[in-house]
Amino acid sequence: MAIEKRLQANKKNIMEVDFIREYALSKPDVEESLPFGPDVLVFKVAGKVFLLLPLDTDILQFNVKCDPEKAIELRETYAGIILPGYHMNKKHWNTILVNGSLSKKLLLNCIDDSYELVKPRKKRTS
């Protein structure tokens, strides 16, 4: 598969990329694709993007959707590590640098929050 070949080509971040990829794919109804070419993994739920994972950066990073107020709070708390979303709507997306400064728990919480923001809401039954 093209995705596995691309991951092998980027060996320096492969453990972290595999970890993020496997975590995202473990969520219900997630699909993975390469719609922007071989260098960006895109994860969707119900056809909506919740995680973009570039494979061609020197420092591993990913983009996640975020509540606008929380996005600002995270950027202020983790200045220089959590940034406005690269090539995204900066109000709703953050770029997170995976350089060892943030805990895995925080990284996973950001992915979880993004997934929860875009996944379909369950309809209430009265």
Contact map, one row per residue, 1 for C-alpha under 8 A:
111110000000000000000000000000000000000000000000000000000000000000000000000000000000000000000000000000000000000000000000000000
111111000000000000000000000000000000010000000000000000000000000000000000000000000000000000000000000000000000000000000000000000
111111100000000000000000000000000100010010000000000000000000000000000000000000000000000000000000000000000000000000000000000000
111111110000000000000000000000000000000000000000000000000000000000000000000000000000000000000000000000000000000000000000000000
111111111000000000000000000000000000000000000000000000000000000000000000000000000000000000000000000000000000000000000000000000
011111111100000000000000000000000000011000000000000000100000000000000000000000000000000000000000000000000000000000000000000000
001111111110010010000000000000000000000000000000000000100000000000000000000000000000000000000000000000000000000000000000000000
000111111110010000000000000000000000000000000000000000000000000000000000000000000000000000000000000000000000000000000000000000
000011111110000000000000000000000000000000000000000000000000000000000000000000000000000000000000000000000000000000000000000000
000001111111110000000000000000000000000000000000000000110000000000000000000000000000000000000000000000000000000000000000000000
000000111111110000000000000000000000000000000000000000000000000000000000000000000000000000000000000000000000000000000000000000
000000000111111000000000000000000000000000000000000000000000000000000000000000000000000000000000000000000000000000000000000000
000000000111111110000000000000000000000000000000000000000001000000000000000000000000000000000000000000000000000000000000000000
000000110111111111000000000000000000000000000000000000000000000000000000000000000000000000000000000000000000000000000000000000
000000000001111111100000000000000000000000000000000000000000000000000000000000000000000000000000000000000000000000000000000000
000000000000111111110000000000000000000000000000000000000001000000000000000000000000000000000000000000000000000000000000000000
000000100000111111111000000000000000000000000000000010100001000000000000000000000000000000000000000000000000000000000000000000
000000000000011111111100000000000000000000000000000000000000000000000000000000000000000000000000000000000000000000000000000000
000000000000001111111110000000000000000000000000000000000000000000000000000000000000000000000000000000000000000000000000000000
000000000000000111111111000000000000000000000000000000000000000000000000000000000000000000000000000000000000000000000000000000
000000000000000011111111100000000000000000000000000000000000000000000000000000000000000000000000000000000000000000000000000000
000000000000000001111111110000000000000000000000000000000000000000000000000000000000000000000000000000000000000000000000000000
000000000000000000111111111000000000000000000000000000000000000000000000000000000000000000000000000000000000000000000000000000
000000000000000000011111111001000000000000100000000000000000000000000000000000000000000000000000000000000000001000000000000000
000000000000000000001111111101110000000000100000000000000000000000000000000000000000000000000000000000000000000000000000000000
000000000000000000000111111101000000000000000000000000000000000000000000000000000000000000000000000000000000000000000000000000
000000000000000000000011111111000000000000000000000000000000000000000000000000000000000000000000000000000000000000000000000000
000000000000000000000000111111000000000000001000000000000000000000000000000000000000000000000000000000000000000000000000000000
000000000000000000000000001111100000000000001100000000000000000000000000000000000000000000000000000000000000000000000000000000
000000000000000000000001111111110000000000111100000000000000000000000000000000000000000000000000000000000000000000000000000000
000000000000000000000000100011111000000000111000000000000000000000000000000000000000000000000000000000000000000000000000000000
000000000000000000000000100001111100000011110000000000000000000000000000000000000000000000000000000000000000000000000000000000
000000000000000000000000000000111110000011100000000000000000000000000000000000000000000000000000000000000000000000000000000000
001000000000000000000000000000011111111111000000000000000000000000000000000000000000000000000000000000000000000000000000000000
000000000000000000000000000000001111100101000000000000000000000000000000000000000000000000000000000000000000000000000000000000
000000000000000000000000000000000111111100000000000000000000000000000000000000000000000000000000000000000000000000000000000000
000000000000000000000000000000000111111100000000000000000000000000000000000000000000000000000000000000000000000000000000000000
011001000000000000000000000000000101111110000000000000000000000000000000000000000000000000000000000000000000000000000000000000
000001000000000000000000000000000101111110000000000001110000000000000000000000000000000000000000000000000000000000000000000000
000000000000000000000000000000000111111111000000000111110000000000000000000000000000000000000000000000000000000000000000000000
001000000000000000000000000000011100011111100000000111100000000000000000000000000000000000000000000000000000000000000000000000
000000000000000000000000000000011110000111110000111110000000000000000000000000000000000000000000000000000000000000000000000000
000000000000000000000001100001111000000011111000111100000000000000000000000000000000000000000000000000000000000000000000000000
000000000000000000000000000001110000000001111111111000000000000000000000000000000000000000000000000000000000000000000000000000
000000000000000000000000000111100000000000111111110000000000000000000000000000000000000000000000000000000000000000100110000000
000000000000000000000000000011000000000000011111000000000000000000000000000000000000000000000000000000000000000000000011000000
000000000000000000000000000000000000000000011111100000000000000000000000000000000000000000000000000000000000000000000000000000
000000000000000000000000000000000000000000011111110000000000000000000000000000000000000000000000000000000000000000000110000000
000000000000000000000000000000000000000001111011111100000000000000000000000000000000000000000000000000000000000000000100000000
000000000000000000000000000000000000000001111001111100000000000110000000000000000000000000000000000000000000001001101100000000
000000000000000000000000000000000000000001110000111110000000011110000000000000000000000000000000000000000000001001100000000000
000000000000000000000000000000000000000111100000111111000000011100000000000000000000000000000000000000000000000000000000000000
000000000000000010000000000000000000000111000000001111100000111000000000000000000000000000000000000000000000000000000000000000
000000000000000000000000000000000000001110000000000111111001110000000000000000000000000000000000000000000000000000000000000000
000001100100000010000000000000000000001110000000000011111001000000000000000000000000000000000000000000000000000000000000000000
000000000100000000000000000000000000001100000000000001111100000000000000000000000000000000000000000000000000000000000000000000
000000000000000000000000000000000000000000000000000001111111100000000000000000000000000000000000000000000000000000000000000000
000000000000000000000000000000000000000000000000000000011111000000000000000000000000000000000000000000000000000000000000000000
000000000000000000000000000000000000000000000000000000001111100000000000000000000000000000000000111000000000000000000000000000
000000000000100110000000000000000000000000000000000001101111110000000000000000000000000000000000111000000000000000000000000000
000000000000000000000000000000000000000000000000000011001011111000000000000000000000000000000011110000000000000000000000000000
000000000000000000000000000000000000000000000000001111000001111100000000000000000000000000000011110000000000000000000000000000
000000000000000000000000000000000000000000000000001110000000111110000000000000000000110000001111000000000000000000000000000000
000000000000000000000000000000000000000000000000011100000000011111000000000000000000100000001111000000000000011001000000000000
000000000000000000000000000000000000000000000000011000000000001111100000000000000000000000011100000000000000000011101000000000
000000000000000000000000000000000000000000000000000000000000000111110110000000000000000000011100000000000000010011001000000000
000000000000000000000000000000000000000000000000000000000000000011111110000000000000000000010000000000000000000000001000000000
000000000000000000000000000000000000000000000000000000000000000001111111000000000000000000111000000000000000000000000000000000
000000000000000000000000000000000000000000000000000000000000000000111111100000000000000000000000000000000000000000000000000000
000000000000000000000000000000000000000000000000000000000000000001111111110000000000000000000000000000000000000000000000000000
000000000000000000000000000000000000000000000000000000000000000001111111111000000001000000111100000000000000000000000000000000
000000000000000000000000000000000000000000000000000000000000000000011111111100000000000000000000000000000000000000000000000000
000000000000000000000000000000000000000000000000000000000000000000001111111110000000000000000000000000000000000000000000000000
000000000000000000000000000000000000000000000000000000000000000000000111111111100100000000000000000000000000000000000000000000
000000000000000000000000000000000000000000000000000000000000000000000011111111111111000000000000000000000000000000000000000000
000000000000000000000000000000000000000000000000000000000000000000000001111111100000000000000000000000000000000000000000000000
000000000000000000000000000000000000000000000000000000000000000000000000111111100000000000000000000000000000000000000000000000
000000000000000000000000000000000000000000000000000000000000000000000000011111111100000000000000000000000000000000000000000000
000000000000000000000000000000000000000000000000000000000000000000000000011111111110000000000000000000000000000000000000000000
000000000000000000000000000000000000000000000000000000000000000000000000001001111110000000000000000000000000000000000000000000
000000000000000000000000000000000000000000000000000000000000000000000000001001111110000000000001110010000000000000000000000000
000000000000000000000000000000000000000000000000000000000000000000000000011001111111000000000111100000000000000000000000000000
000000000000000000000000000000000000000000000000000000000000000000000000001000111111110000000111000000000000000000000000000000
000000000000000000000000000000000000000000000000000000000000000000000010001000000111110001101110000000000000000000000000000000
000000000000000000000000000000000000000000000000000000000000001100000000000000000011111111011110000000000000000000000000000000
000000000000000000000000000000000000000000000000000000000000001000000000000000000011111101000110000000000000000000000000000000
000000000000000000000000000000000000000000000000000000000000000000000000000000000000111110000000000000000000000000000000000000
000000000000000000000000000000000000000000000000000000000000000000000000000000000000111111001000000000000000000000000000000000
000000000000000000000000000000000000000000000000000000000000000000000000000000000000101111111000000000000000000000000000000000
000000000000000000000000000000000000000000000000000000000000000000000000000000000001110111111100000000000000000000000000000000
000000000000000000000000000000000000000000000000000000000000000000010010000000000001000011111000000000000000000000000000000000
000000000000000000000000000000000000000000000000000000000000000011110010000000000000100011111100000000000000000000000000000000
000000000000000000000000000000000000000000000000000000000000001111010010000000000001100111111110000000000000000000000000000000
000000000000000000000000000000000000000000000000000000000000001111000010000000000111110001011111000000000000000000000000000000
000000000000000000000000000000000000000000000000000000000000111100000000000000000111110000001111100000000000000000000000000000
000000000000000000000000000000000000000000000000000000000000111100000000000000001110000000000111110000000000000000000000000000
000000000000000000000000000000000000000000000000000000000011110000000000000000001100000000000011111000000000000000000000000000
000000000000000000000000000000000000000000000000000000000011110000000000000000001000000000000001111111000000000000000000000000
000000000000000000000000000000000000000000000000000000000011000000000000000000000000000000000000111111000000000000000000000000
000000000000000000000000000000000000000000000000000000000000000000000000000000000000000000000000011111100000000000000000000000
000000000000000000000000000000000000000000000000000000000000000000000000000000001000000000000000011111100000000000000000000000
000000000000000000000000000000000000000000000000000000000000000000000000000000000000000000000000011111110110000000000000000000
000000000000000000000000000000000000000000000000000000000000000000000000000000000000000000000000000111111110000000000000000000
000000000000000000000000000000000000000000000000000000000000000000000000000000000000000000000000000001111111000000000000000000
000000000000000000000000000000000000000000000000000000000000000000000000000000000000000000000000000000111111100000000000000000
000000000000000000000000000000000000000000000000000000000000000000000000000000000000000000000000000001111111110000000000000000
000000000000000000000000000000000000000000000000000000000000000000000000000000000000000000000000000001111111111000000000000000
000000000000000000000000000000000000000000000000000000000000000000000000000000000000000000000000000000011111111100000000000000
000000000000000000000000000000000000000000000000000000000000000000000000000000000000000000000000000000001111111110000000000000
000000000000000000000000000000000000000000000000000000000000000101000000000000000000000000000000000000000111111111000000000000
000000000000000000000001000000000000000000000000011000000000000100000000000000000000000000000000000000000011111111100000000000
000000000000000000000000000000000000000000000000000000000000000000000000000000000000000000000000000000000001111111110000000000
000000000000000000000000000000000000000000000000000000000000000011000000000000000000000000000000000000000000111111111000000000
000000000000000000000000000000000000000000000000011000000000000111000000000000000000000000000000000000000000011111111100000000
000000000000000000000000000000000000000000001000011000000000000010000000000000000000000000000000000000000000001111111110000000
000000000000000000000000000000000000000000000000000000000000000000000000000000000000000000000000000000000000000111111110000000
000000000000000000000000000000000000000000000000010000000000000011100000000000000000000000000000000000000000000011111110000000
000000000000000000000000000000000000000000001001110000000000000000000000000000000000000000000000000000000000000001111111000000
000000000000000000000000000000000000000000001101000000000000000000000000000000000000000000000000000000000000000000111111100000
000000000000000000000000000000000000000000000100000000000000000000000000000000000000000000000000000000000000000000000111110000
000000000000000000000000000000000000000000000000000000000000000000000000000000000000000000000000000000000000000000000011111000
000000000000000000000000000000000000000000000000000000000000000000000000000000000000000000000000000000000000000000000001111100
000000000000000000000000000000000000000000000000000000000000000000000000000000000000000000000000000000000000000000000000111110
000000000000000000000000000000000000000000000000000000000000000000000000000000000000000000000000000000000000000000000000011111
000000000000000000000000000000000000000000000000000000000000000000000000000000000000000000000000000000000000000000000000001111
000000000000000000000000000000000000000000000000000000000000000000000000000000000000000000000000000000000000000000000000000111
